[in-house]
Amino acid sequence: MKQMFLSANNQLSEIETFEPGAWINLVNPSQEESVRLAEAFNIDITDLRAPLDAEESSRISVEDNYTLIIVDVPTQEDRNGKSYYVTIPLGIVVTEDAVITTCLEPLILFDNFLNRRVRGFYTFMKTRFVFQLLYRNAELFLTALRSIDRQSDRIEAQLEDATRNEQLIDMMELEKSIIYLKASLKINERIVKKLSGNASSLRKYVADEDLLEDTLIETQQAIEMASIYENVLNVMTETSASIISNNQNSIMKTLALMTMALDIPTVIFSAYGMNFKNNWLPLNGLEHAFWFIVAIAAALSAIVVIYFIRKRWF
């Protein structure tokens, strides 16, 4: 899918025919769409389609006619009926006449731009637009990490009575998400630092340099948050495993004590259930002997239960 946008008269409009200064957004484009665009802007087709590989690494490539920037962006993926964070590559191609973004799927990253919520955003200000994308991307990482933190808090609240592995699996998935985000953030940090250097091919103004510095600060803050949350989740995982094991042991202990309390009436009823000829079992000749025996068995079981309670075994 291909969309084209152009800023004119302080408005962002979608256009059908390309005009200089436009933003071209590709979402999982076909080979034919990529070839046509590559030929129109004299871009290597492998560079244009590189971000469509989910395993493509982040990098900056400077060519004669364009600059290719590939960064990782956070997105959500459904696993086991729940949403977790992963990262996918986003390609940003800066040419003389346009900025081209290409990705495997629609991104939340673009929502603020399309809805005109980003101050000072104009498609024809190409360098500023690229740095704004990188800044909003760093903010998205922070949002994803805060979401993971809230999910871990909810899981922690469920741990007290947990006896199954569901909470452990959820935390394992959160740990995987943080690992993906942290690895992507470190690579993105190198990209931002490279763009901040004098060797960058993108022309920068003072305001652009300030924006890039803010982007670097946000990225480093996200890396620190990811490290903290990763350590917290590691501790929570170990603790939850101990809690689940403890809860299971408590259940087995309770069942064992109940079995011991019920052994007494079992032995009594087993003895009275024997078919002895002319037996001399106690209370055998009394009327309503059955109810006496039941009461005695219940009383003995109650004594055992009270003893366990006093010992705080229950």
Secondary structure, 3 states (H helix, E strand, C coil): CEEEEEEECCEEEEECCCCCCEEEEEECCCHHHHHHHHHHHCCCHHHHHHHHCCCCCCEEEECCCEEEEEEEEEEEEEECCEEEEEEEEEEEEEECCEEEEEECCCCHHHHHHHCCCCCCCCCCCHHHHHHHHHHHHHHHHHHHHHHHHHHHHHHHHHHHHCCCCHHHHHHHHHHHHHHHHHHHHHHHHHHHHHHHCCCCCCCCCHHHHHHHHHHHHHHHHHHHHHHHHHHHHHHHHHHHHHHHHHHHHHHHHHHHHHHHHHHHHHHHHHHHCCCCCCCCCCCCCCCCHHHHHHHHHHHHHHHHHHHHHHCCCC
